[in-house]
Amino acid sequence: MKAYSEDLRLRVVAARRAGHSAQEIAKRFDLSKRSVERYCKLFETTGKLTAKRMGGYRRSRLADHGPTLQGWVEAQNDLTLVEIQARCRRQLRVKIGLNALWHQLENLGLNYKKNRARQRAGAS
């Protein structure tokens, strides 16, 4: 979905300042009433109507804790993701989901290799 143009946003604010209701403006420009209210409030508080950035890369909450994670895995290489997640919450004060944690560990090259004893027996 693409953001609405700044020109449209300016016309919405101008119509509101001219005394039209948010409902009328929403119908005229085919917007939601909430969008009209949000654009007007944004303009009142900041004086700008530029759209926020959409998408893109988000930095991991654990980006600065790579050496700590590496130390935990080297000291105890059979830690589960749930155990690492609990340590992150307890020791680093970082709340992170399991998928995000897994991606961070993978980016650090800390993958878990199953040992031969735990593999399923093959056909005889």
N, C-alpha and C positions, 0 to 999 in steps of 0.2 A: 504494500500500500504506500502510495506517495503522499507526502505532506502537502497541505494546501499552500498556494502561493502567498507570498507576503502581500501582494496587491489585493487579493481577496480579503485577507485579514484586515488590511487598512480600510477597505470599503465597509466591512462589518463594523469596525470601531467607529467610523464616520457616521454610519447609519444610526448607531446606538447613541452617539452624541447629538444627533439631530432629533432625538426624542422617540424613535421607534422602539417598540418592545422587542425583547429577545425572541419571542415567538414569531413575530412578523418578519424579523430579519432572518431567522432560521428558515422560514418558508421561502422567502425571496431568493436566498442564496443556496438553498437545498443543503442546509447544514443541520446539525442537531442544536437544540437550544443550549445544551451544555457547552458545546464548542463556542457558541457566540459569547456566553458568559465567561468562558475561560480566556478567549482572546481579549475581551475588554479588561478583565482583571490583570492579565499579563501586561497589557499596554499601560494601565494605571500604575502598576508597581515598578516596571522596568523601563517603560518608554520605548520598548522594542517589540517586534512581532516576529522575529526570525524563528524558524522551526528548530526544534531540538534535533540533534544528531540521531539518526536511526541506524540500528544494527552496528556491525563492526566488532572488533576484538575487545573483549573484556579481560582485564588482568586478573589472574587468580589471587585469591586471598592468601594462598600459601606461597606465592612467588618469592617472598623474602625469607622463607623458612626451609629452603631446599637443603642446606647442610644439616639442619635438625632432623628432617625426614630421613635423609641418607644415614645419619648416625643411628636412628632408631632401627632402620631395616638392617644395617650392618651388625648391630648388637644382637638383634633377635629377628632372624630372617623369615620366621614363620608367622609373623604378625598378620592378622586378618585386616581387611579394610575397616571393619567395624571397630576393632581395637585401635587402629591408627586414628580413626575418626574421634573416638573417645579421648585419646591422648591430645589430639589437636584442640578439642574443646576444653579439656582440663588444664593442660600445660601452656598452650599457646593462646588460649582465649579466642580461638577461631572456630566458628561454626561453619561446617562445609558439608555438602552432600556427598554421597558415596561416588556418584559418577564423576563429579568435579575432582574428588580426591584421586580416583583411579587415573584420570587424565593427567593430573599433576605428577603422580608417581611414574606414569609412562613417559612423560616429557623429561623426567630426571633420569630415565633409564633404569628405574627400579622395578623390574618386572619379577613376578614370582614364577619360578620353574618348579613343576611337580617333580618329586623324586621317583625313582623306579619302584620303590616299595608301595607307593600309593596308586600306581597305575593299575587299571583293570587287567585281569588275566586275559590273554588272547586265546584264540581257538587252539585246541590241541591237535 
